[in-house]
Amino acid sequence: MKKPIFREQEKQCQGQRIVLPNIFGKFSVIYLILFAFWLFSRVFERKVFLFVSH
């Protein structure tokens, strides 16, 4: 009787482990896109500033 309950607990733990990385993965992708956009805007601003100054 103990083994099936233990297996169910393992399945629940695995489910939680799978859900958490997906949430963090989505957030990390959003932060990565924001960081890439910020970096691109910084580089683009510098290029525009140099182009305007020249």
mmCIF file of the N, C-alpha and C atoms, coordinates in Angstrom:
data_MODEL
# 
_entry.id   MODEL 
# 
loop_
_atom_site.group_PDB 
_atom_site.id 
_atom_site.type_symbol 
_atom_site.label_atom_id 
_atom_site.label_alt_id 
_atom_site.label_comp_id 
_atom_site.label_asym_id 
_atom_site.label_entity_id 
_atom_site.label_seq_id 
_atom_site.pdbx_PDB_ins_code 
_atom_site.Cartn_x 
_atom_site.Cartn_y 
_atom_site.Cartn_z 
_atom_site.occupancy 
_atom_site.B_iso_or_equiv 
_atom_site.pdbx_formal_charge 
_atom_site.auth_seq_id 
_atom_site.auth_comp_id 
_atom_site.auth_asym_id 
_atom_site.auth_atom_id 
_atom_site.pdbx_PDB_model_num 
ATOM 1   N N  . MET A 1 1  ? 0.841  -1.215 0.000   1.00 0.00 ? 1  MET A N  1 
ATOM 2   C CA . MET A 1 1  ? 0.000  0.000  0.000   1.00 0.00 ? 1  MET A CA 1 
ATOM 3   C C  . MET A 1 1  ? 0.876  1.266  0.000   1.00 0.00 ? 1  MET A C  1 
ATOM 4   N N  . LYS A 1 2  ? 2.048  1.196  0.618   1.00 0.00 ? 2  LYS A N  1 
ATOM 5   C CA . LYS A 1 2  ? 2.912  2.383  0.718   1.00 0.00 ? 2  LYS A CA 1 
ATOM 6   C C  . LYS A 1 2  ? 3.531  2.742  -0.636  1.00 0.00 ? 2  LYS A C  1 
ATOM 7   N N  . LYS A 1 3  ? 3.889  1.725  -1.417  1.00 0.00 ? 3  LYS A N  1 
ATOM 8   C CA . LYS A 1 3  ? 4.584  1.998  -2.685  1.00 0.00 ? 3  LYS A CA 1 
ATOM 9   C C  . LYS A 1 3  ? 3.737  2.809  -3.674  1.00 0.00 ? 3  LYS A C  1 
ATOM 10  N N  . PRO A 1 4  ? 2.458  2.455  -3.926  1.00 0.00 ? 4  PRO A N  1 
ATOM 11  C CA . PRO A 1 4  ? 1.651  3.258  -4.860  1.00 0.00 ? 4  PRO A CA 1 
ATOM 12  C C  . PRO A 1 4  ? 1.516  4.720  -4.423  1.00 0.00 ? 4  PRO A C  1 
ATOM 13  N N  . ILE A 1 5  ? 1.348  4.950  -3.108  1.00 0.00 ? 5  ILE A N  1 
ATOM 14  C CA . ILE A 1 5  ? 1.234  6.323  -2.591  1.00 0.00 ? 5  ILE A CA 1 
ATOM 15  C C  . ILE A 1 5  ? 2.543  7.069  -2.861  1.00 0.00 ? 5  ILE A C  1 
ATOM 16  N N  . PHE A 1 6  ? 3.663  6.400  -2.628  1.00 0.00 ? 6  PHE A N  1 
ATOM 17  C CA . PHE A 1 6  ? 4.976  7.008  -2.859  1.00 0.00 ? 6  PHE A CA 1 
ATOM 18  C C  . PHE A 1 6  ? 5.148  7.355  -4.338  1.00 0.00 ? 6  PHE A C  1 
ATOM 19  N N  . ARG A 1 7  ? 4.674  6.455  -5.204  1.00 0.00 ? 7  ARG A N  1 
ATOM 20  C CA . ARG A 1 7  ? 4.756  6.713  -6.649  1.00 0.00 ? 7  ARG A CA 1 
ATOM 21  C C  . ARG A 1 7  ? 3.904  7.924  -7.033  1.00 0.00 ? 7  ARG A C  1 
ATOM 22  N N  . GLU A 1 8  ? 2.715  8.034  -6.442  1.00 0.00 ? 8  GLU A N  1 
ATOM 23  C CA . GLU A 1 8  ? 1.848  9.189  -6.730  1.00 0.00 ? 8  GLU A CA 1 
ATOM 24  C C  . GLU A 1 8  ? 2.519  10.482 -6.279  1.00 0.00 ? 8  GLU A C  1 
ATOM 25  N N  . GLN A 1 9  ? 3.170  10.455 -5.114  1.00 0.00 ? 9  GLN A N  1 
ATOM 26  C CA . GLN A 1 9  ? 3.894  11.633 -4.623  1.00 0.00 ? 9  GLN A CA 1 
ATOM 27  C C  . GLN A 1 9  ? 5.026  11.993 -5.587  1.00 0.00 ? 9  GLN A C  1 
ATOM 28  N N  . GLU A 1 10 ? 5.729  10.976 -6.093  1.00 0.00 ? 10 GLU A N  1 
ATOM 29  C CA . GLU A 1 10 ? 6.810  11.222 -7.056  1.00 0.00 ? 10 GLU A CA 1 
ATOM 30  C C  . GLU A 1 10 ? 6.257  11.887 -8.311  1.00 0.00 ? 10 GLU A C  1 
ATOM 31  N N  . LYS A 1 11 ? 5.101  11.387 -8.791  1.00 0.00 ? 11 LYS A N  1 
ATOM 32  C CA . LYS A 1 11 ? 4.478  11.976 -9.987  1.00 0.00 ? 11 LYS A CA 1 
ATOM 33  C C  . LYS A 1 11 ? 4.113  13.438 -9.738  1.00 0.00 ? 11 LYS A C  1 
ATOM 34  N N  . GLN A 1 12 ? 3.557  13.739 -8.562  1.00 0.00 ? 12 GLN A N  1 
ATOM 35  C CA . GLN A 1 12 ? 3.203  15.121 -8.217  1.00 0.00 ? 12 GLN A CA 1 
ATOM 36  C C  . GLN A 1 12 ? 4.456  15.989 -8.177  1.00 0.00 ? 12 GLN A C  1 
ATOM 37  N N  . CYS A 1 13 ? 5.540  15.478 -7.593  1.00 0.00 ? 13 CYS A N  1 
ATOM 38  C CA . CYS A 1 13 ? 6.802  16.215 -7.527  1.00 0.00 ? 13 CYS A CA 1 
ATOM 39  C C  . CYS A 1 13 ? 7.339  16.472 -8.934  1.00 0.00 ? 13 CYS A C  1 
ATOM 40  N N  . GLN A 1 14 ? 7.299  15.465 -9.790  1.00 0.00 ? 14 GLN A N  1 
ATOM 41  C CA . GLN A 1 14 ? 7.765  15.612 -11.167 1.00 0.00 ? 14 GLN A CA 1 
ATOM 42  C C  . GLN A 1 14 ? 6.922  16.654 -11.897 1.00 0.00 ? 14 GLN A C  1 
ATOM 43  N N  . GLY A 1 15 ? 5.605  16.642 -11.662 1.00 0.00 ? 15 GLY A N  1 
ATOM 44  C CA . GLY A 1 15 ? 4.713  17.615 -12.284 1.00 0.00 ? 15 GLY A CA 1 
ATOM 45  C C  . GLY A 1 15 ? 5.082  19.032 -11.871 1.00 0.00 ? 15 GLY A C  1 
ATOM 46  N N  . GLN A 1 16 ? 5.358  19.233 -10.570 1.00 0.00 ? 16 GLN A N  1 
ATOM 47  C CA . GLN A 1 16 ? 5.767  20.547 -10.067 1.00 0.00 ? 16 GLN A CA 1 
ATOM 48  C C  . GLN A 1 16 ? 7.114  20.939 -10.680 1.00 0.00 ? 16 GLN A C  1 
ATOM 49  N N  . ARG A 1 17 ? 8.029  20.002 -10.786 1.00 0.00 ? 17 ARG A N  1 
ATOM 50  C CA . ARG A 1 17 ? 9.348  20.282 -11.370 1.00 0.00 ? 17 ARG A CA 1 
ATOM 51  C C  . ARG A 1 17 ? 9.218  20.694 -12.831 1.00 0.00 ? 17 ARG A C  1 
ATOM 52  N N  . ILE A 1 18 ? 8.283  20.071 -13.553 1.00 0.00 ? 18 ILE A N  1 
ATOM 53  C CA . ILE A 1 18 ? 8.094  20.383 -14.980 1.00 0.00 ? 18 ILE A CA 1 
ATOM 54  C C  . ILE A 1 18 ? 7.426  21.752 -15.130 1.00 0.00 ? 18 ILE A C  1 
ATOM 55  N N  . VAL A 1 19 ? 6.462  22.074 -14.254 1.00 0.00 ? 19 VAL A N  1 
ATOM 56  C CA . VAL A 1 19 ? 5.712  23.337 -14.362 1.00 0.00 ? 19 VAL A CA 1 
ATOM 57  C C  . VAL A 1 19 ? 6.621  24.527 -14.054 1.00 0.00 ? 19 VAL A C  1 
ATOM 58  N N  . LEU A 1 20 ? 7.417  24.448 -12.982 1.00 0.00 ? 20 LEU A N  1 
ATOM 59  C CA . LEU A 1 20 ? 8.259  25.581 -12.574 1.00 0.00 ? 20 LEU A CA 1 
ATOM 60  C C  . LEU A 1 20 ? 9.252  25.995 -13.662 1.00 0.00 ? 20 LEU A C  1 
ATOM 61  N N  . PRO A 1 21 ? 10.031 25.077 -14.251 1.00 0.00 ? 21 PRO A N  1 
ATOM 62  C CA . PRO A 1 21 ? 10.955 25.485 -15.316 1.00 0.00 ? 21 PRO A CA 1 
ATOM 63  C C  . PRO A 1 21 ? 10.244 26.113 -16.510 1.00 0.00 ? 21 PRO A C  1 
ATOM 64  N N  . ASN A 1 22 ? 9.038  25.662 -16.839 1.00 0.00 ? 22 ASN A N  1 
ATOM 65  C CA . ASN A 1 22 ? 8.286  26.258 -17.952 1.00 0.00 ? 22 ASN A CA 1 
ATOM 66  C C  . ASN A 1 22 ? 7.972  27.725 -17.655 1.00 0.00 ? 22 ASN A C  1 
ATOM 67  N N  . ILE A 1 23 ? 7.544  28.004 -16.410 1.00 0.00 ? 23 ILE A N  1 
ATOM 68  C CA . ILE A 1 23 ? 7.227  29.388 -16.012 1.00 0.00 ? 23 ILE A CA 1 
ATOM 69  C C  . ILE A 1 23 ? 8.502  30.225 -16.067 1.00 0.00 ? 23 ILE A C  1 
ATOM 70  N N  . PHE A 1 24 ? 9.590  29.714 -15.482 1.00 0.00 ? 24 PHE A N  1 
ATOM 71  C CA . PHE A 1 24 ? 10.868 30.435 -15.490 1.00 0.00 ? 24 PHE A CA 1 
ATOM 72  C C  . PHE A 1 24 ? 11.381 30.584 -16.921 1.00 0.00 ? 24 PHE A C  1 
ATOM 73  N N  . GLY A 1 25 ? 11.173 29.565 -17.745 1.00 0.00 ? 25 GLY A N  1 
ATOM 74  C CA . GLY A 1 25 ? 11.600 29.616 -19.145 1.00 0.00 ? 25 GLY A CA 1 
ATOM 75  C C  . GLY A 1 25 ? 10.899 30.728 -19.895 1.00 0.00 ? 25 GLY A C  1 
ATOM 76  N N  . LYS A 1 26 ? 9.580  30.849 -19.674 1.00 0.00 ? 26 LYS A N  1 
ATOM 77  C CA . LYS A 1 26 ? 8.807  31.911 -20.336 1.00 0.00 ? 26 LYS A CA 1 
ATOM 78  C C  . LYS A 1 26 ? 9.314  33.278 -19.892 1.00 0.00 ? 26 LYS A C  1 
ATOM 79  N N  . PHE A 1 27 ? 9.529  33.450 -18.580 1.00 0.00 ? 27 PHE A N  1 
ATOM 80  C CA . PHE A 1 27 ? 10.016 34.726 -18.056 1.00 0.00 ? 27 PHE A CA 1 
ATOM 81  C C  . PHE A 1 27 ? 11.414 35.026 -18.583 1.00 0.00 ? 27 PHE A C  1 
ATOM 82  N N  . SER A 1 28 ? 12.277 34.014 -18.642 1.00 0.00 ? 28 SER A N  1 
ATOM 83  C CA . SER A 1 28 ? 13.651 34.214 -19.114 1.00 0.00 ? 28 SER A CA 1 
ATOM 84  C C  . SER A 1 28 ? 13.657 34.618 -20.586 1.00 0.00 ? 28 SER A C  1 
ATOM 85  N N  . VAL A 1 29 ? 12.753 34.050 -21.384 1.00 0.00 ? 29 VAL A N  1 
ATOM 86  C CA . VAL A 1 29 ? 12.655 34.413 -22.812 1.00 0.00 ? 29 VAL A CA 1 
ATOM 87  C C  . VAL A 1 29 ? 12.211 35.869 -22.938 1.00 0.00 ? 29 VAL A C  1 
ATOM 88  N N  . ILE A 1 30 ? 11.234 36.278 -22.129 1.00 0.00 ? 30 ILE A N  1 
ATOM 89  C CA . ILE A 1 30 ? 10.742 37.671 -22.159 1.00 0.00 ? 30 ILE A CA 1 
ATOM 90  C C  . ILE A 1 30 ? 11.874 38.621 -21.770 1.00 0.00 ? 30 ILE A C  1 
ATOM 91  N N  . TYR A 1 31 ? 12.609 38.278 -20.672 1.00 0.00 ? 31 TYR A N  1 
ATOM 92  C CA . TYR A 1 31 ? 13.727 39.122 -20.234 1.00 0.00 ? 31 TYR A CA 1 
ATOM 93  C C  . TYR A 1 31 ? 14.821 39.155 -21.292 1.00 0.00 ? 31 TYR A C  1 
ATOM 94  N N  . LEU A 1 32 ? 15.072 38.024 -21.941 1.00 0.00 ? 32 LEU A N  1 
ATOM 95  C CA . LEU A 1 32 ? 16.096 37.946 -22.992 1.00 0.00 ? 32 LEU A CA 1 
ATOM 96  C C  . LEU A 1 32 ? 15.724 38.862 -24.155 1.00 0.00 ? 32 LEU A C  1 
ATOM 97  N N  . ILE A 1 33 ? 14.449 38.847 -24.557 1.00 0.00 ? 33 ILE A N  1 
ATOM 98  C CA . ILE A 1 33 ? 13.977 39.704 -25.661 1.00 0.00 ? 33 ILE A CA 1 
ATOM 99  C C  . ILE A 1 33 ? 14.090 41.176 -25.256 1.00 0.00 ? 33 ILE A C  1 
ATOM 100 N N  . LEU A 1 34 ? 13.687 41.498 -24.015 1.00 0.00 ? 34 LEU A N  1 
ATOM 101 C CA . LEU A 1 34 ? 13.780 42.881 -23.536 1.00 0.00 ? 34 LEU A CA 1 
ATOM 102 C C  . LEU A 1 34 ? 15.234 43.342 -23.497 1.00 0.00 ? 34 LEU A C  1 
ATOM 103 N N  . PHE A 1 35 ? 16.129 42.478 -23.012 1.00 0.00 ? 35 PHE A N  1 
ATOM 104 C CA . PHE A 1 35 ? 17.558 42.813 -22.942 1.00 0.00 ? 35 PHE A CA 1 
ATOM 105 C C  . PHE A 1 35 ? 18.129 43.010 -24.337 1.00 0.00 ? 35 PHE A C  1 
ATOM 106 N N  . ALA A 1 36 ? 17.765 42.126 -25.271 1.00 0.00 ? 36 ALA A N  1 
ATOM 107 C CA . ALA A 1 36 ? 18.241 42.238 -26.661 1.00 0.00 ? 36 ALA A CA 1 
ATOM 108 C C  . ALA A 1 36 ? 17.713 43.534 -27.285 1.00 0.00 ? 36 ALA A C  1 
ATOM 109 N N  . PHE A 1 37 ? 16.449 43.861 -27.043 1.00 0.00 ? 37 PHE A N  1 
ATOM 110 C CA . PHE A 1 37 ? 15.847 45.093 -27.570 1.00 0.00 ? 37 PHE A CA 1 
ATOM 111 C C  . PHE A 1 37 ? 16.547 46.324 -26.991 1.00 0.00 ? 37 PHE A C  1 
ATOM 112 N N  . TRP A 1 38 ? 16.835 46.293 -25.665 1.00 0.00 ? 38 TRP A N  1 
ATOM 113 C CA . TRP A 1 38 ? 17.530 47.400 -24.991 1.00 0.00 ? 38 TRP A CA 1 
ATOM 114 C C  . TRP A 1 38 ? 18.932 47.569 -25.565 1.00 0.00 ? 38 TRP A C  1 
ATOM 115 N N  . LEU A 1 39 ? 19.646 46.459 -25.737 1.00 0.00 ? 39 LEU A N  1 
ATOM 116 C CA . LEU A 1 39 ? 21.005 46.497 -26.284 1.00 0.00 ? 39 LEU A CA 1 
ATOM 117 C C  . LEU A 1 39 ? 20.981 47.050 -27.707 1.00 0.00 ? 39 LEU A C  1 
ATOM 118 N N  . PHE A 1 40 ? 20.035 46.592 -28.513 1.00 0.00 ? 40 PHE A N  1 
ATOM 119 C CA . PHE A 1 40 ? 19.894 47.056 -29.901 1.00 0.00 ? 40 PHE A CA 1 
ATOM 120 C C  . PHE A 1 40 ? 19.581 48.556 -29.935 1.00 0.00 ? 40 PHE A C  1 
ATOM 121 N N  . SER A 1 41 ? 18.688 49.005 -29.038 1.00 0.00 ? 41 SER A N  1 
ATOM 122 C CA . SER A 1 41 ? 18.316 50.429 -28.992 1.00 0.00 ? 41 SER A CA 1 
ATOM 123 C C  . SER A 1 41 ? 19.521 51.281 -28.598 1.00 0.00 ? 41 SER A C  1 
ATOM 124 N N  . ARG A 1 42 ? 20.335 50.781 -27.652 1.00 0.00 ? 42 ARG A N  1 
ATOM 125 C CA . ARG A 1 42 ? 21.544 51.516 -27.237 1.00 0.00 ? 42 ARG A CA 1 
ATOM 126 C C  . ARG A 1 42 ? 22.508 51.650 -28.413 1.00 0.00 ? 42 ARG A C  1 
ATOM 127 N N  . VAL A 1 43 ? 22.756 50.555 -29.108 1.00 0.00 ? 43 VAL A N  1 
ATOM 128 C CA . VAL A 1 43 ? 23.673 50.556 -30.258 1.00 0.00 ? 43 VAL A CA 1 
ATOM 129 C C  . VAL A 1 43 ? 23.106 51.437 -31.371 1.00 0.00 ? 43 VAL A C  1 
ATOM 130 N N  . PHE A 1 44 ? 21.800 51.326 -31.595 1.00 0.00 ? 44 PHE A N  1 
ATOM 131 C CA . PHE A 1 44 ? 21.136 52.105 -32.651 1.00 0.00 ? 44 PHE A CA 1 
ATOM 132 C C  . PHE A 1 44 ? 21.218 53.602 -32.334 1.00 0.00 ? 44 PHE A C  1 
ATOM 133 N N  . GLU A 1 45 ? 21.006 53.964 -31.056 1.00 0.00 ? 45 GLU A N  1 
ATOM 134 C CA . GLU A 1 45 ? 21.096 55.370 -30.635 1.00 0.00 ? 45 GLU A CA 1 
ATOM 135 C C  . GLU A 1 45 ? 22.503 55.903 -30.871 1.00 0.00 ? 45 GLU A C  1 
ATOM 136 N N  . ARG A 1 46 ? 23.524 55.129 -30.542 1.00 0.00 ? 46 ARG A N  1 
ATOM 137 C CA . ARG A 1 46 ? 24.919 55.542 -30.747 1.00 0.00 ? 46 ARG A CA 1 
ATOM 138 C C  . ARG A 1 46 ? 25.187 55.766 -32.231 1.00 0.00 ? 46 ARG A C  1 
ATOM 139 N N  . LYS A 1 47 ? 24.724 54.854 -33.075 1.00 0.00 ? 47 LYS A N  1 
ATOM 140 C CA . LYS A 1 47 ? 24.938 54.965 -34.522 1.00 0.00 ? 47 LYS A CA 1 
ATOM 141 C C  . LYS A 1 47 ? 24.231 56.204 -35.064 1.00 0.00 ? 47 LYS A C  1 
ATOM 142 N N  . VAL A 1 48 ? 22.999 56.448 -34.602 1.00 0.00 ? 48 VAL A N  1 
ATOM 143 C CA . VAL A 1 48 ? 22.238 57.628 -35.041 1.00 0.00 ? 48 VAL A CA 1 
ATOM 144 C C  . VAL A 1 48 ? 22.953 58.894 -34.576 1.00 0.00 ? 48 VAL A C  1 
ATOM 145 N N  . PHE A 1 49 ? 23.430 58.895 -33.327 1.00 0.00 ? 49 PHE A N  1 
ATOM 146 C CA . PHE A 1 49 ? 24.134 60.056 -32.768 1.00 0.00 ? 49 PHE A CA 1 
ATOM 147 C C  . PHE A 1 49 ? 25.402 60.349 -33.571 1.00 0.00 ? 49 PHE A C  1 
ATOM 148 N N  . LEU A 1 50 ? 26.174 59.309 -33.896 1.00 0.00 ? 50 LEU A N  1 
ATOM 149 C CA . LEU A 1 50 ? 27.392 59.477 -34.700 1.00 0.00 ? 50 LEU A CA 1 
ATOM 150 C C  . LEU A 1 50 ? 27.039 59.981 -36.094 1.00 0.00 ? 50 LEU A C  1 
ATOM 151 N N  . PHE A 1 51 ? 25.998 59.414 -36.676 1.00 0.00 ? 51 PHE A N  1 
ATOM 152 C CA . PHE A 1 51 ? 25.563 59.809 -38.029 1.00 0.00 ? 51 PHE A CA 1 
ATOM 153 C C  . PHE A 1 51 ? 25.115 61.275 -38.040 1.00 0.00 ? 51 PHE A C  1 
ATOM 154 N N  . VAL A 1 52 ? 24.380 61.687 -37.008 1.00 0.00 ? 52 VAL A N  1 
ATOM 155 C CA . VAL A 1 52 ? 23.880 63.071 -36.921 1.00 0.00 ? 52 VAL A CA 1 
ATOM 156 C C  . VAL A 1 52 ? 25.046 64.029 -36.660 1.00 0.00 ? 52 VAL A C  1 
ATOM 157 N N  . SER A 1 53 ? 25.970 63.638 -35.768 1.00 0.00 ? 53 SER A N  1 
ATOM 158 C CA . SER A 1 53 ? 27.110 64.501 -35.432 1.00 0.00 ? 53 SER A CA 1 
ATOM 159 C C  . SER A 1 53 ? 28.010 64.707 -36.648 1.00 0.00 ? 53 SER A C  1 
ATOM 160 N N  . HIS A 1 54 ? 28.185 63.668 -37.438 1.00 0.00 ? 54 HIS A N  1 
ATOM 161 C CA . HIS A 1 54 ? 28.977 63.783 -38.674 1.00 0.00 ? 54 HIS A CA 1 
ATOM 162 C C  . HIS A 1 54 ? 28.129 64.480 -39.734 1.00 0.00 ? 54 HIS A C  1 
# 
